[in-house]
């Protein structure tokens, strides 16, 4: 039996670029980004998961224009809020693992200690609300998933 297949979505972003390097020893990587996969189109998402039949899906893609999300809320919500739920549903159907990258923008930033998993979210803007919607969609789908909430991404290429 060959190496497990890992579908990495968002391969040209900062996280995706690093994941391509670090995940390569773990399996056969299938890396995609827009326009090959359109996260605003449920059929595109489903097709990639079904056709790839991965052991794991790593969702490193996101609408990340924090300020612009205020005026492009529909687009941000489709990519950050709806797409993760579709991914989670499809991944659950095939018994795979979903690794989903989120953000600390789901919190309001008023806590003086580090945030933990049980802290109540309170996003202050459209970007945080869209990412929280995605986190909740992944959780509601059930299945096997990990959600990583990052506060800062810095990569050296």
Phi, psi and omega in degrees: 000138183280184179293150176294147179271134179236121177268118178253118180256128183096045189289342183261354176284174182301314181291312181301320180298315178292321181296325178302321180285315188280333180273344184309319180291346186271345182174187178276112182274134169242110186249131181223161176205178176292136014265358181302319174241132181250107184286359173265001184234108182303323180296322178296317180297310181300318181299315181297317180293313182295316182290327182279326182048057184279160171281334179212147173240128178249113181263096178257006181271148177194158167277113189247005179281087188306308182291321182291337180299335179296326180257346178243045185301319181299314179295313179300319182291321178298314184283315185269331186258316185272312184305316179300325178293320177296315177303313182298318178299314181293319180295320178298319181300327182261003177072027181264181177254137173252127172250117186242129179264129181236203188212158174281358176293353175286349177255165183270354176081009184271345181287138181272339176264164176300146178286149176235171186303327185273356179295141181288128177288151177203071183294142182266344184221178183297320179300309180299320178296320180293320179291322177296320177300319177295316178302314181294323179296320177296314180297318182292330179293334182078216181072191180264119181211156170231137174242122176254125177256115183260150177251342181198139178238126177223123181232147173247119182260000000 
